[in-house]
Amino acid sequence: FIQRQMTAPEEQTTPTGSFTDFIAEESVDDGTGPVALVNGEEISRNSYNNTSRELLALATRSGLDTTNASLATQIRSQAVEVLVNLKLLEQAARADGIVVPAEDLGAAYINAREENGGAEILAKVLEDRNLTDTEFRQELENELLVELYIEHNTDLEGVTVTDAEVEAYFENIDRNTEENLF
């Protein structure tokens, strides 16, 4: 199952500058309603804000210039794109009749709690992300649902990758880090 370790906002390395200002401007308090509708299902502003923050953290860890206004626009677009794609995958999984077993969801929740340092710390992280425990469990279930859908619809036995292909892939990432990440 999915391992999920979250970092409370005060523990994240956050840059200063225009992108940080963008995150503040795009906070839950400043917007209302969903950011997108996918086949009648809403993508919440809270999900958008959390995804934007996660992408900012990724950009920061990757050494990208997060003060760049162009990067802020790319992250804003990518956050919506990621959420729309995930919603489409969730919908496809449900349409295929895929269901996450309760024991898998329970195990994923316990793992997330342990990975985050226990129940108290997980509760604080969820509070910082403006998520209830129920919403977090729904996120976990959706992640597991997508994982099961991909496993069900991917022939991993038929996929082969050579060492040269792996090496070429990582060399390409090294040459085009910013373009490949965002």
C-alpha positions as CSV (number, residue, x, y, z in Angstrom):
1,F,0.0,0.0,0.0
2,I,0.9,3.6,-0.2
3,Q,3.3,5.1,2.3
4,R,2.5,8.7,3.1
5,Q,4.7,10.9,5.2
6,M,3.5,14.5,5.5
7,T,5.3,17.5,6.8
8,A,3.7,20.1,8.8
9,P,4.0,23.5,7.1
10,E,6.3,25.0,9.8
11,E,8.7,22.1,9.3
12,Q,8.9,22.6,5.5
13,T,11.7,24.6,3.9
14,T,9.9,27.5,2.5
15,P,11.5,30.0,0.2
16,T,10.8,33.7,0.3
17,G,9.7,35.7,-2.7
18,S,7.0,35.8,-5.3
19,F,6.1,32.2,-5.2
20,T,5.5,32.3,-1.5
21,D,3.4,35.3,-2.0
22,F,1.5,33.3,-4.6
23,I,0.8,30.6,-2.1
24,A,-0.4,33.1,0.4
25,E,-2.7,34.8,-2.2
26,E,-4.1,31.4,-3.2
27,S,-5.0,30.3,0.3
28,V,-8.3,28.8,1.3
29,D,-9.4,32.0,3.0
30,D,-9.1,34.0,-0.2
31,G,-11.1,31.7,-2.5
32,T,-14.4,30.0,-2.3
33,G,-15.9,27.0,-4.1
34,P,-14.3,24.3,-6.2
35,V,-11.4,24.9,-8.5
36,A,-12.7,22.5,-11.1
37,L,-15.6,20.1,-11.9
38,V,-14.8,16.7,-13.4
39,N,-17.8,14.9,-14.7
40,G,-19.9,16.6,-12.1
41,E,-17.5,15.9,-9.2
42,E,-15.8,18.9,-7.5
43,I,-12.2,19.4,-6.8
44,S,-12.0,21.5,-3.6
45,R,-10.0,24.6,-3.2
46,N,-8.4,22.9,-0.1
47,S,-7.1,20.0,-2.3
48,Y,-5.8,22.6,-4.8
49,N,-4.0,24.5,-2.0
50,N,-2.5,21.4,-0.5
51,T,-1.3,20.2,-3.9
52,S,0.2,23.6,-4.7
53,R,2.1,23.5,-1.4
54,E,3.3,20.0,-2.0
55,L,4.5,21.0,-5.5
56,L,6.2,24.1,-4.0
57,A,8.0,21.8,-1.5
58,L,9.1,19.5,-4.3
59,A,10.4,22.5,-6.3
60,T,12.3,23.8,-3.3
61,R,13.9,20.4,-2.6
62,S,14.8,20.1,-6.2
63,G,16.7,23.4,-6.1
64,L,14.4,25.3,-8.4
65,D,14.2,29.1,-8.3
66,T,10.8,29.4,-6.5
67,T,10.9,33.2,-6.7
68,N,10.3,32.9,-10.4
69,A,6.8,34.1,-11.3
70,S,6.8,31.8,-14.3
71,L,7.3,28.8,-12.0
72,A,4.4,30.0,-9.9
73,T,2.1,29.9,-12.9
74,Q,3.4,26.4,-13.9
75,I,2.8,25.1,-10.4
76,R,-0.7,26.6,-10.3
77,S,-1.5,24.9,-13.6
78,Q,0.2,21.6,-12.6
79,A,-1.8,21.5,-9.4
80,V,-5.1,21.6,-11.2
81,E,-3.8,19.1,-13.9
82,V,-2.7,16.6,-11.2
83,L,-6.0,16.9,-9.4
84,V,-8.1,16.5,-12.6
85,N,-6.1,13.5,-13.7
86,L,-6.4,11.9,-10.3
87,K,-10.2,12.5,-10.3
88,L,-10.5,10.9,-13.7
89,L,-8.5,7.9,-12.6
90,E,-10.7,7.6,-9.5
91,Q,-13.8,7.8,-11.6
92,A,-12.5,5.1,-14.0
93,A,-11.6,2.8,-11.2
94,R,-15.1,3.1,-9.7
95,A,-16.6,2.6,-13.2
96,D,-14.6,-0.6,-13.4
97,G,-16.0,-1.8,-10.0
98,I,-12.7,-1.5,-8.2
99,V,-13.2,-1.3,-4.4
100,V,-10.5,-0.7,-1.8
101,P,-10.7,-3.5,0.9
102,A,-11.4,-2.1,4.3
103,E,-8.3,-3.9,5.7
104,D,-6.0,-2.2,3.1
105,L,-7.4,1.2,4.0
106,G,-7.0,0.5,7.7
107,A,-3.4,-0.6,7.2
108,A,-2.6,2.5,5.1
109,Y,-4.0,4.7,7.8
110,I,-2.0,3.0,10.5
111,N,1.1,3.2,8.4
112,A,0.5,7.0,7.7
113,R,0.0,7.6,11.4
114,E,3.2,5.7,12.3
115,E,5.2,7.4,9.5
116,N,4.2,10.8,10.8
117,G,5.2,10.1,14.4
118,G,1.9,9.0,16.0
119,A,-1.7,10.0,16.3
120,E,-1.0,13.4,17.9
121,I,1.5,14.5,15.3
122,L,-0.8,13.3,12.5
123,A,-3.7,15.2,14.0
124,K,-1.5,18.4,14.0
125,V,-0.4,17.8,10.4
126,L,-4.1,17.3,9.3
127,E,-5.1,20.4,11.1
128,D,-2.3,22.4,9.4
129,R,-3.5,21.0,6.0
130,N,-7.1,21.9,6.9
131,L,-8.2,18.3,6.7
132,T,-10.4,16.3,8.9
133,D,-9.5,12.7,9.8
134,T,-12.5,11.6,7.6
135,E,-11.2,13.7,4.6
136,F,-7.7,12.2,5.1
137,R,-9.1,8.7,5.1
138,Q,-10.9,9.5,1.9
139,E,-7.7,10.8,0.3
140,L,-6.0,7.5,1.3
141,E,-8.8,5.5,-0.1
142,N,-8.7,7.4,-3.4
143,E,-4.9,6.9,-3.6
144,L,-5.3,3.2,-3.0
145,L,-8.2,3.1,-5.5
146,V,-6.0,4.7,-8.2
147,E,-3.1,2.3,-7.3
148,L,-5.4,-0.7,-7.7
149,Y,-6.8,0.6,-11.0
150,I,-3.3,1.1,-12.4
151,E,-2.2,-2.4,-11.2
152,H,-5.4,-3.9,-12.7
153,N,-4.9,-2.2,-16.1
154,T,-1.1,-2.4,-16.5
155,D,0.7,-5.4,-17.8
156,L,3.9,-5.1,-15.7
157,E,5.0,-8.6,-16.8
158,G,5.3,-7.4,-20.4
159,V,7.3,-4.3,-19.6
160,T,11.1,-4.5,-19.9
161,V,13.6,-1.7,-19.4
162,T,17.2,-2.0,-20.1
163,D,20.0,-0.4,-18.0
164,A,20.8,1.9,-21.0
165,E,17.2,3.1,-21.1
166,V,17.2,3.9,-17.4
167,E,20.5,5.7,-17.7
168,A,19.3,7.7,-20.7
169,Y,16.1,8.7,-18.8
170,F,18.0,10.0,-15.8
171,E,20.5,11.9,-18.0
172,N,17.5,13.6,-19.7
173,I,16.1,14.6,-16.3
174,D,19.5,16.0,-15.3
175,R,19.6,18.1,-18.4
176,N,16.0,19.3,-18.2
177,T,15.2,19.3,-14.5
178,E,12.9,22.2,-14.4
179,E,11.0,21.2,-17.6
180,N,10.6,17.6,-16.4
181,L,9.4,18.5,-12.9
182,F,7.0,21.2,-14.0
